[in-house]
Amino acid sequence: EEEVLARIAVLEEDALAKPMSREESAMVETVLALEGNSSDVLIKLRDMAASFPSLKAPADAMEDRLQALAARRVDVDNLPFSASFGRTNMEYYDGFVFGFTAKNHPNFPVVASGGRYDALTQVLGQGRSIAAVGGVIRPEVLVALQEEIA
């Protein structure tokens, strides 16, 4: 009963929230449409942050992530990025998410995916937050890919 009442309170608070302006809504749609190599997307995000200062922190976080990947010899200039990746099938992830696809096989599903889900652990841990990263490798996709290549 306590959980139901808490959820109702959250929904009531959400209903009272001021709706986004058309400009903000358009900005969200533009951000979600960002795709390309990671370095180019970062430049676009920085350009958008000039008009929407709330995008500066996400742009900084993306830059930090790309620098960390580059330090580990990942070619970030050729690393694909899609802002909407995982939007409909990875809802519990709340941070960096990733997916590996089969190069030159665009019709294959994602081979492996995962990401950060710290907020979920905070809910399940009743307020105690722990860093959480998870992922999955899809063996059936690997087998099908191997058969395709052979």
C-alpha positions in Angstrom: 0.0 0.0 0.0 2.8 2.4 0.9 4.4 1.8 -2.6 1.1 2.5 -4.3 0.7 5.8 -2.4 4.2 6.8 -3.2 3.7 6.1 -6.9 0.4 8.1 -6.9 2.3 11.0 -5.3 4.9 10.9 -8.0 2.2 10.8 -10.7 0.4 13.8 -9.1 3.6 15.8 -8.9 4.4 14.9 -12.6 0.9 16.1 -13.6 1.6 19.5 -12.0 4.9 20.0 -13.8 5.1 22.7 -16.3 5.1 21.3 -19.8 8.1 21.7 -22.1 8.1 24.6 -24.4 7.9 24.0 -28.2 11.6 25.1 -28.4 12.6 22.6 -25.7 10.6 19.8 -27.3 12.2 20.5 -30.6 15.6 20.4 -28.9 14.9 17.0 -27.4 13.9 15.7 -30.8 17.0 17.1 -32.4 19.2 15.5 -29.7 17.5 12.1 -30.1 18.1 12.3 -33.9 21.9 12.8 -33.4 23.7 10.0 -35.3 27.1 9.7 -36.8 30.6 9.1 -35.7 31.2 10.0 -32.0 33.5 12.9 -32.7 31.2 14.6 -35.1 28.2 14.1 -32.8 30.1 15.7 -29.9 30.8 18.8 -32.1 27.0 19.0 -32.9 26.1 18.6 -29.2 28.6 21.4 -28.3 27.0 23.6 -30.9 23.5 22.9 -29.5 24.8 23.7 -26.0 25.4 27.3 -27.1 21.6 27.7 -27.3 20.7 25.2 -24.6 23.1 25.5 -21.7 21.5 22.4 -20.1 23.3 20.4 -22.8 26.8 21.5 -21.6 27.1 18.8 -18.9 26.0 16.0 -21.2 28.5 17.2 -23.8 31.2 17.3 -21.2 30.3 13.8 -20.1 30.5 12.6 -23.7 33.8 14.2 -24.2 35.2 12.6 -21.0 33.9 9.2 -22.2 35.4 9.6 -25.6 38.8 10.6 -24.1 38.7 7.6 -21.8 38.0 5.3 -24.8 40.7 7.0 -26.9 43.2 6.5 -24.0 42.4 2.8 -24.4 43.2 2.9 -28.1 39.6 3.0 -29.3 39.3 4.9 -32.6 36.6 7.3 -31.5 36.7 9.1 -34.8 35.2 5.9 -36.4 33.0 4.9 -33.4 29.3 5.1 -34.4 27.0 7.0 -32.0 23.2 7.1 -31.9 21.5 9.2 -29.2 18.4 7.2 -29.5 20.1 3.8 -29.1 18.4 1.7 -26.5 15.6 4.2 -26.0 12.9 1.6 -26.4 14.5 -1.6 -25.2 17.0 -0.6 -22.5 14.8 1.5 -20.3 16.4 0.7 -17.0 19.9 1.9 -18.1 20.5 5.4 -16.9 24.0 6.2 -18.1 26.4 5.1 -20.9 24.9 2.3 -23.0 26.6 0.3 -25.8 25.8 -2.1 -28.5 28.1 -4.1 -30.8 26.9 -4.9 -34.3 28.4 -7.1 -37.0 30.4 -4.9 -39.4 29.3 -5.4 -43.0 26.2 -7.3 -41.8 23.6 -4.6 -41.2 20.7 -7.1 -41.2 22.0 -8.9 -38.1 20.6 -7.9 -34.7 22.9 -6.4 -32.1 25.5 -9.0 -31.1 26.1 -7.6 -27.6 24.8 -4.7 -25.5 24.7 -3.3 -22.1 25.4 -0.2 -20.0 25.1 1.5 -16.6 22.0 1.1 -14.4 22.9 2.8 -11.1 19.4 4.3 -10.6 17.9 0.8 -10.6 20.2 -0.4 -7.8 19.2 2.7 -5.8 15.6 1.7 -6.1 16.2 -2.0 -5.4 18.7 -1.1 -2.6 16.0 1.1 -0.9 18.0 4.3 -1.3 21.5 2.8 -1.2 23.2 3.4 -4.5 25.9 1.2 -6.0 27.6 1.5 -9.3 26.2 -1.1 -11.7 27.2 -2.2 -15.2 25.8 -5.1 -17.1 25.8 -6.5 -20.5 24.7 -9.5 -22.6 26.3 -11.4 -25.4 23.8 -13.1 -27.7 25.3 -16.5 -28.5 22.7 -17.3 -31.2 23.6 -14.2 -33.1 27.3 -15.1 -32.9 26.6 -18.6 -34.2 24.4 -17.3 -37.0 27.1 -14.7 -37.9 29.8 -17.4 -37.9 27.7 -19.5 -40.2 27.1 -16.5 -42.5 30.9 -15.8 -42.7 31.9 -19.4 -43.2 
